[in-house]
Amino acid sequence: LTRVAGLPLGVALSRHVHLDNLAVLRPYIVRALWAAIPVYLVVLAWANAWLGAHWLGIGPARAKLDGVHWLPFYYHYFSTETHALRSLLAVAAMYLPVGFGYWMWTLRATPAAAHGSALIPALIAASLAAMMEMGKLFLPGKHPDPTDVLIAMAAATGAYLVATMVYRWAVQHESALAPSARSDVPQGGSL
């Protein structure tokens, strides 16, 4: 169903949405990002079960910290494949907006292309994920997973790189997508 819906949507977008039309939105990128950051942080806290939970004290949190396994993908190895994949996808989805947000931030100044470093969204996502995972020490029934920090870094970096590549491709091919003047006169030959 997603393929059936995605194909006509992609064709419609390529025919009707032009980058020149989107350039008028450039001055509003920074305002939109500043408005979206608090919403994103609340959704991130909700997704990590921070909202509405009864928080534990320092003593139980310290005891939980002693039991954390720091080996990457340790908790994924000792769970079912379905649960591990669902966890990986959920964590990746939580931190994709960091990469897209940073890409949008880099577009604010130069219309031709984004000029930024993939290290920036990786560090932002790593710090957010570390904070979210450390907060799980204070939540009953939760445990921090250090692998989520690595997944967050990869997801944010990947989102930034993909957005940058797609944007560069679109800018380079914008002129190719414009309808060319069609001539009915045959060229170079006789009838």
C-alpha positions in Angstrom: 0.0 0.0 0.0 2.8 2.4 0.7 4.4 1.8 -2.7 1.0 2.3 -4.4 0.5 5.6 -2.5 4.2 6.7 -2.8 4.6 6.4 -6.5 1.8 8.8 -7.5 2.7 11.1 -4.7 6.4 11.2 -5.8 5.4 11.9 -9.4 3.0 14.7 -8.3 5.6 16.3 -6.1 8.2 16.2 -8.9 5.8 17.8 -11.3 4.4 20.5 -9.1 6.9 21.4 -6.4 9.9 23.4 -7.6 12.8 24.5 -5.5 12.3 28.1 -6.7 8.9 28.1 -5.0 10.3 26.7 -1.8 13.1 29.4 -1.7 10.5 31.9 -0.3 10.3 29.8 2.8 14.1 30.2 3.6 13.7 33.2 5.9 11.3 31.2 8.1 13.5 28.1 8.6 15.2 29.4 11.8 11.9 30.4 13.3 10.3 27.1 12.4 13.2 25.2 13.9 13.1 27.2 17.2 9.4 26.5 17.4 9.9 22.8 16.7 12.7 22.2 19.2 10.5 22.3 22.4 7.8 20.1 20.7 10.5 17.6 19.6 12.0 17.5 23.2 8.6 16.8 24.7 7.9 14.1 22.2 11.3 12.6 22.8 10.7 12.6 26.6 7.3 11.0 26.1 8.8 8.3 23.8 11.4 7.5 26.4 8.7 7.2 29.1 9.8 10.3 31.0 6.3 11.8 31.2 3.9 10.5 33.8 6.4 8.1 35.4 7.2 7.9 39.1 10.8 8.8 39.3 13.2 6.8 41.6 15.7 8.3 44.0 19.5 8.4 43.7 20.1 5.1 45.6 18.0 2.9 43.3 19.4 4.7 40.2 23.0 4.1 41.4 22.2 0.4 41.9 20.8 0.2 38.4 23.9 1.9 37.0 26.0 -0.9 38.4 24.0 -3.4 36.5 24.3 -1.7 33.1 26.1 -3.7 30.4 28.2 -1.4 28.3 29.0 -3.8 25.5 27.4 -2.5 22.3 24.2 -4.3 21.2 24.3 -6.4 24.4 20.6 -6.0 25.1 19.7 -6.6 21.5 21.5 -9.9 21.6 19.6 -11.2 24.6 16.1 -10.3 23.2 14.1 -11.6 20.4 14.9 -10.5 16.9 11.5 -8.8 16.6 12.0 -6.8 19.8 15.6 -5.9 18.8 14.5 -4.7 15.4 11.6 -2.7 16.8 13.9 -1.1 19.4 16.5 -0.2 16.7 13.8 1.3 14.4 12.2 3.2 17.3 15.5 4.7 18.5 16.5 5.6 14.9 13.1 7.3 14.3 13.5 9.3 17.5 16.8 10.9 16.4 16.2 11.3 12.6 14.7 14.8 13.2 18.1 15.9 14.6 19.8 15.3 11.3 16.9 16.8 9.3 16.8 19.8 11.6 20.5 20.4 11.3 20.3 20.1 7.5 17.5 22.8 7.5 19.7 25.0 9.8 22.6 24.8 7.3 20.2 25.9 4.5 19.3 29.2 6.2 22.3 31.1 4.8 23.2 29.7 1.4 20.5 28.8 -1.1 22.8 26.7 -3.3 23.6 23.9 -0.9 24.0 23.0 2.8 27.4 23.6 4.2 27.8 21.8 7.5 29.5 18.9 9.1 28.0 15.5 9.7 29.7 15.5 13.1 27.4 18.1 14.4 24.1 16.2 14.2 26.0 13.1 15.5 27.2 15.0 18.6 23.8 16.6 19.2 22.0 13.2 18.9 24.6 11.5 21.1 24.1 14.1 23.9 20.3 13.9 23.7 20.4 10.0 23.6 22.8 9.9 26.5 20.6 12.2 28.6 17.5 10.1 27.7 19.2 6.9 28.5 20.6 8.2 31.8 17.2 9.3 32.7 16.0 5.7 32.5 18.1 5.0 35.6 15.4 6.9 37.5 12.4 5.2 35.9 11.1 1.9 37.3 11.1 -1.0 34.9 13.5 0.7 32.5 17.2 0.3 32.0 19.6 2.4 30.0 21.0 0.9 26.8 24.3 2.5 25.7 23.8 1.2 22.2 20.9 3.7 21.8 23.5 6.4 21.8 25.3 4.8 18.9 22.1 4.2 17.0 21.1 7.9 17.6 24.4 9.1 16.2 24.1 6.9 13.1 20.4 7.9 12.6 21.0 11.7 12.9 24.2 11.5 10.7 22.4 9.4 8.1 19.4 11.7 8.0 21.7 14.7 7.5 23.7 13.1 4.8 20.6 11.8 2.9 18.9 15.1 3.1 22.0 16.9 1.8 22.5 14.4 -1.0 18.8 14.6 -2.1 18.9 18.4 -1.9 22.1 18.6 -4.0 20.6 16.2 -6.5 17.4 18.2 -6.7 19.3 21.5 -7.2 21.5 20.0 -9.9 18.5 18.5 -11.7 16.0 21.3 -11.2 16.7 22.6 -14.7 16.4 19.1 -16.1 12.9 18.7 -14.6 11.7 21.9 -16.2 9.7 21.3 -19.3 11.7 22.2 -22.4 10.4 24.0 -25.4 9.3 21.3 -27.8 9.8 21.8 -31.5 7.8 19.9 -34.1 10.3 20.7 -36.7 12.5 17.7 -37.5 16.2 18.4 -37.0 18.9 17.4 -39.3 17.2 15.3 -41.9 14.8 15.5 -44.7 11.4 14.0 -45.0 
